[in-house]
Amino acid sequence: MGDTHSSPSIIPGTSDAESSGAPAGSPAPSPDEWPGSRREAFRCDLLAFFREHRRDLPWRDEGDPYPVLVSEVMLQQTRVETALPYFERWMERFPSLEALAAAQMEEVLGVWQGLGYYTRARNLHRSAREIRQRYGGEIPGDPEELRTLPGVGPYTAGAVASIAFGARVPAVDGNVKRVLARIMDDPDPGQGLLSRWAGALVPVDEPGEFNQALMELGSLVCRPRSPDCEACPVASYCRARAAGTQADRPRPARRKGVPLIREAVAVVRAGGDSEGRVLLRRREDRGLLAGMWELPGRRIEKDEDRAEEEARALGQALLATLGEERAEIRDVSRMQPLEHAFSHRRMRYLPFLLRTELASAPTGDGRALRWVVPGRTGDLPLPAAQRKLLVRLATDGPTRAQLGTGTSTQEK
């Protein structure tokens, strides 16, 4: 793979500094200081590799900026192989920017569910509506205009502008940062420096192809762990490989402690409902998992012994909201706890099945509270942990899903 793409810019037996024309003993120049012939050779080696080994991805070679925008937003913090089925489902439901702009947020979140980082879906939906209003439904090609859209930062703007519109701008994601940090053997290059290096390398012709090639190299060859240097088409330019430091470049970020948050969950069930409907609550339109549906929960401190009391109180408050304040909770059963990891926190859900004396699930407007059959939620946007709890109820039934019976109120 990489051995067939040797670099003509490195003269055998010379140092990196010498081959670039720098005085002996001086620091090796960065890409923005390379001679034009060296930059051109780097581009040729990388593009030859990309044309031979590029992955066949559905958003490539479309000639339409909308799939490019969707894919780049999905690929923020998500690997290509994970995003692929979600991209295909998204394009089936929202094949154009106009279709996305016309959709309701709940439908958008429902199609996105499972991919995580739901702010991306909300921002993509908001961007579609802003593009419709400000640009007549045409995605702008100027990177500065793209950056004014919700959730579009320097990387996404650069990727869309270069790939879809041929703009000569860099697109520095995590893969590109890793490649450039290793080429320069820099443990911690700043964003400004990375943009300068990448910008100097982007060619006038085929800037989008080049940016994709650099990202592909980082994804497939110059991996975070166990980089395949023997297969790398630009290994001869790499100062980290020459120094044997490629595994340490860039320097790994120091991991911060992730807090554990406990939440008592009220699984409210109408006692007389033959289909076992449970009550869901819609989250507020701000904060974590905004606008999604959940089994209602209430945060508790470290004392998990209070979880049942909190779940019962929450369930009673929900019944009052439905206008059923006189309906009592007949018995409470503890269900299996569930732990779920977010990027910045761990959640420990402590669910309790609350059987009420309601003969059936009362109807409401469905905007803030909604009764659902656990196994039939359709495209209702539900966070992953909530789906797991509902699947547990649907597959195991309320009896097997519970650990044991808690307290019960006396029958009247």
N, C-alpha and C positions, 0 to 999 in steps of 0.2 A: 504494500500500500504506500507508505511514506518513503521507502528507500528508493523508489523510482522517480521521486521528485526532489532531486538534490538542488541546492541553491547555487546558481552561477555567481552570486555576489560574494561568496566567501572563497578566498583564495586559499588552497590547501597549505597548511603550515603557518598561516598567519593568525594573529589574534583578531577578536571582534573589532577592537579599536583600530587596528592597522588596516583591516579590510575596508573600513568605512572612511579612511582618509584622516583619521584623528592622529595627533602626535603621539608617539610612543610614550606609555606611562600615564596618559590622560584617561579620565573615565570614559567608558564606552558611551557613544552618543545614543540618544533616544530616537525613536522613529521620526519625530519631527525634525531631527538634525541629520538623518541619513541622507546620503546623496540620492538624487532622483533615480539613478539606475538601481540602487539597492532596494528602494521602495517598490519599484516596478517589478523587480525579480521576486520579491516577497509576494506581491499580488499574484503574479503568474503562477508561482508554486502553489499558493493556497487555492486559487480558482480552479487550477487543473485537478487538484485533489477533490474539490467540491463537485465538479462536474462528473467525476467518476463515481463518487460515493454518496452523493446527496440522497436523502430520504425522499420518497414520494409522498408528500403531504398535501392534503386536499386544498389548502389555502394558497399553495404555490402556483404560479403561472396562471392565475385566474384573470388578471387584467382588471379586477374589480377591487377597489380599496376596502369595501365593507368586510369581506372575509378576512382580509389582512388585519383590520382593526379588531375584529372579534377574536382572532387567534392570538394576537399579541396581548390582549387583555387577559385571556384565559391562561396564557403562559406566564403571567406574572405569578411567581411562587408555585408553579405547577409544572411537572415534567410533561414532555410531549406525549408520551404513551398514555399517560393518565388523562390528558385533555382531549385526545382524539375522539372517543365516543361521545363526549359532551359537545364537542364542536359539531359533529354530524347531527346530533339531536337538535342542537340550537338552530342550525341552518335549515333543518326541515320545518321547524316551527316558525322561525323568523328569517325567511330567505332574503330579505332586503332590509335596508335601514328603515324604510317607511313602515314595514311590517312590525319592526321592533318598536318604533316610536309610537305606533298605534296601540300597542299591547298595554295591558294593565300590569302594575308592578307585581302583583301576586302571581300572575302567569309567568312573568320573567323569572322570579325566584323559584317557582316550581320547576321550570326547565333546568335551571342552574343547580338545583339541590343535589348534594353529594360531592360537588366540586370544591366546596369550602370557600372561605374568604369572600363572603357574600357581598361585601362592599363593592367588589368588582362588578357584579351583576347590576347593582343599583346604579353605579357610575356609568356603565355602558348604556343602560336605559336612559338615564338623564342626558348623556352625550347625544344619543340618537334624537332626542327631542330638541336639544339645543341646535344640532346641525340642521334639523328641519326648519327651525325658526330663524336661525341666523344666516344659514347658507343655502336655503332653498332645497335642503335634502341632499346636497352634494358635499361629501367629506372634503375638507380643505387639504391642500397638499403642502402648505407652508408649515414647517415644524413649529414656528412660534404660535401660529393660530391653533394648531393641534394641541399645544400645551395649555391653551385656555379652557379645554374641555375637561369635565370632571374626571378625575382619576388618571389623566394622561400626563405622565412626567417626561423627563428628557429621553429616557430609553424608548418608551412606547412611541413618542412623537418622532424620534429618529428612525425607528424601525418602519413605521407606516410611511413616513415621507420618502425614505430611500427605496423601500421595496415596492410600494404602490405608485409612486410618482417620480422615481429616479432622482430625488434630491441628493446632493453630495453632502451628507451629514452622517456623523457616527451614530451607532446604536450600541451603547455599552450596558450589557446585562451582566449577570454573575459569571456566565461562561466567558465572555470577552474579558472581563476583569481578570479572571484566572489566567487566560492565555497571555495577556499583556504583562501581568505581574511576573510570570515565569520568563517571558522573553527578556525582560529587563532585570530579572532577579531582584525585584523590589518586594519587600515583605508587606508593605501597607501603602500602596499608591492611592492618593486621594482622587476624588471624582473629577476634579478639574484636570489633573495630570492625565488620567485615563482618557478623558475626552480629547485632550490635546494629542496624545499618541494615536488614538484611533482615528481622529480627524485627519491626521497627516497621512495615514495609510489608505483611507477611502479613495478610490480612483474616480476620475471624472466619468468614465464609462462604467456602467454596471455597478453603481454604488450599492444597490439593493442586493445583488448577487454576492458582492464582497462581504457585506455585513452578515448575510445569512451563512456564508462560508466560515467566517470567524466564529459565529455562534455554534455552527455545526461541529467545528473543530473542538471547541470546548466541551460540547455535549458528548461526542463520540470518542475522542482520542485524548484530549488534554483534560481528563476527568479529575475531579477533586481528589479521589484516592486511586492509586495505581495508574498513573498516566501512562499511556502506551507510547512512549517516546520513539520506539523503533518504527512505529507506523506514522509518525508525525511528518507532514510535508515541509514544515518550517523548523525542524529540530536544529538545523545548523545555525539558525539565528538566535537560539535560546540560551541565554546566559545562565539561567538556573540549571539547565541540564548540564552545561559545561562545569558548573560548580558543584553539581550533585545535590542541589537544594530544592529541586522541583516539588518534592513532597511537602515542603514547608512554605510554598509560595502559592497564593498570598498567605500571610500568617492567619491561622484560624481565629475567628472572633471568640472572645472570652464569653463562655456561657453564663447567663444570669440564672439565678434561682427562679424556679417556676412555682408560684403559690398554689396551694391546694384549697379549693373553695367547695364547701359543702352546701347542698341545697335539698331541702325537704320538698318532695313532689306530691301533689294532690291528684290522684287518679280518681276523679269523681265519676261514679257510675249510677245510672238510674236503676234502682233495684228491680223494677218490673219490666224493663226493656228487654225484649227477647233477643235482640241482636247485640246486647252488651255495649251500647254506645258509651263513650267516655267524653268528657268535656275538655276542649282545647281552648287556649287563650292566645290571642294575637299579641305579639310583642309590640312595643312602641316603635315609632318610625325613626328612632335614633339609637345609637349605641350598638353593642354587639348583637348580631343576628336580628337587626331591625326589620320589622314587618313580617317576620316569620311566625309560624304557629308552634305552640308548645303545650305539653302537659304542664299546668301551672305549678310554679315552684316558688319557694321563699328561702332566701339565704339564711343559714344558721351558723353559729360559731362552732368551736371544736367539739362541744358537748352534743354528740349525736343522740343522746337519750331524749333530747327535746324535739327531735325530728317529727315524731308522731304527733305530738301536741301542736306543732306548727302546721303540719299538713292538715290536721283536722280543722284548725282555726281558719286556714286558707280555704278549705273546701266549704265551710259554712259561709264564709264571706262571699264566695262565688255564687252560692245558691241565693244569697240575699240580692246580689246583683241581677240575677235572673228573675227576681220578684218571687222567689220561693223561700223567703226567710223563715217560714214556719216549717219547712221540710227539714227533718233531722237526718243526721248521718247515723245509720243503724249499726254498722260495725266497721272496724278498721283492720286491714290485714297488711302486714309488712311484706313488701316485695323484695326481690333480689336487688341489692345496690348495683349501680352501674358507674364505672369510671370512664371518663372521656378526656382526651388531651387536646387542648387548643394550642396555638403557637405560643401564647403568653400566659397560659394558666392550665391547671388541671381541675376538672370538675368531678366531684363525687356526688352522684344523684342518689337520694334516699327516698324511693317511691313508696307510697302507701295507697292501697286500693280502698276507697271510701264508698261503701254501698249506702245509697240514700233510700229513703222510703218513697221516692217518686215512683209512680206507676209507669211513667214513660218519660222520655227526654223532652223537656219543654222546648217549644220553638222560640227563636229570637231573631234578631235581624242578621245574625251571622257575621257582623263586622268586627266584633271584639271577642265574642265567645261563640263556640260552635261545637255541636255534638257530632262525633264521627264513630263509625264502626272501625275498630282497630286495624283490621286487615283491608279496609277499603278507603284509603285516603287519597287515591289518585295522584294528581299533580299538586296537591296542597303543599306549599313550601314548608318543610319540616327539617330542623337541624338533625344531623346524623344521630346524636344521642337520643333524641326524641323518637326518631324512627325505630331505633333499636328497642326502646321500651314498648312501643306499640306493636312491633313484630312479636315481641315476647308475649304480649297479651293475646295476640291473634293466634299464635302457634301453640302456646302452652295452655291458654285459657286462664282465667283468673285464679283457679285453684292451684295449678302447678306453678304459676308465676310467683306465688306468694311463699314467703318463708314460714310464716306462722301467724296465728290470729292475735291481733292486739286487743285493745279494749273494745267493748260494745256498750251501746246505750240500752237501757231497759225498754222493752216493748211496752207500748201503752195499750 
